Amino acid sequence: MLYAAKCYWPGVTQTDLDSVAERAAQPGPGPGRDRVAYLGALLFAADDLVLCLFQGPTRAAVIQASDRLGIPSERLMEPIWLPHTSPSPMERRNDQRLVAASAVLRAARLRTLPADRRVCAASRPAAGQP
């Protein structure tokens, strides 16, 4: 299960979180089904806030791992991961631009062909069309 530990951590730096990651990489208690994985963190330095992400079997196991790593967690939350499944508006605009650029290139290519080949190339179906 995925967990996020909310940490109010005045003065926290990336170096502090690098140290947490190093400690997390060391073998520790909890072999087998009680194993907790530290996945990384989101640092909001201006707000002295860190969200540390864990994968673990239970809340108790994650709290124990957080304490072992020296993370000053004030709250443990169970987030729901919502993966990116559809193109963003920017990606859709980029796709539209690629289609438009492709059409411009096709038109430019037709203008550079000799006159006797233009009809043949212009009447050729686009890729994927009958």
N, C-alpha and C positions, 0 to 999 in steps of 0.2 A: 504494500500500500504506500502511496505517496503522502509525505508529510512536509509541512513548511513550518519552521520554527521562527517566530517573530522575535527579533532581538533589538531592544533599545540598547545601543552600545556607543556611548559618548566617546568621540575621538577615534573610532574604528578606522582602520586603513586597509588598503589592499594587502599590505604586508601581513597584517593580523590574520586576514582570511587565508593568505597563502600558508601561514603557520598552521591554521586549522586543517587545511587540506593535507599538509604533510603529516600531521598527527593522525588524520583519518586513514592515511595510506599504511600506517603501521598496523601490524596484526594486533588485534585486541580481543577482549572477551566476546562471547556470543557466537560460537561456531554453529554451523547448521541452520536450523530454522529460526534462531534468534538473531541472525546476522543482520546488521543495519549498514546500509551504504550511504555515505555522505556524497551527494550529487553535485554540490556546489552552492553558490550563494548569489543573491542579488544585493548589491551594495548601493545604498542611498546615503552617501557620505554627508551631504549637506543637512540631512535629517537625522544623522546618527542612527540610522536604521539598517538592519540587515534581515533578509529573508533567507534562511538556510534551508536547503532542500535535502530531504532524506527519503530513502526507500527502505521500508522496514515492515516487519510482521505485525507489530503492535505499538500502540502509543507508549507503553511503558518501556519497551526496548529502545525506542527513538529518544525518549527523555533521558534514559540512562546513557546512551551514546552521546547525546548533546552535552550532558554534564561531563563525561569523560574527555570530550574534546575541548572543554573550557568555553563553551558558547553560552553567553548569558541570556538564555531563552526565557522570555516572559510568557509566551503562549505558544502552544502547539496546535496547528490547524491541519485539517484534512482537506486539501484542495481537490478539485476535480479538473483533470487535465483535458483541455479542449484543443485537440490538434488542428492545425491549419488544414482545411479541407477544400476550400474554394479560393479562386484567385482574388486577390485584393483589387480595389479599384485601380491602383497604380499598375498592377500586373495586367489587368484588362486593357488599360490605356497603352501599355507597352506592346501587347499583342496586336492591338489595332494599328499601332504605328508600324509594326513589322509587316502587317498585311499591306498597308499603304505603301511602304518602302518597296516591297516586292512588286507591287503594281507599277510603280514608277520605274523600277529597273527593267521590268518586262517591256514597258512602253519605250524606254530608251534603247533597249536592244533591238526592238522592231524598227526604230528609226535608222539604226546603223546598218541594217541588212540591205542588200541590193533589192531593188524593186521587185524582181521576179521571185524572191524568196519571202517577201513580206506577207503575201497572201497565204502562203503555205504555213508560215510560223503563226500568223494571226488566227488561222482557222484550227490550229492544233489545240486539242482540249488541254486544260490545266491538269496538273498531276492529281490523280484520284478522281477525275471526272470522266464519264464515258464519251 
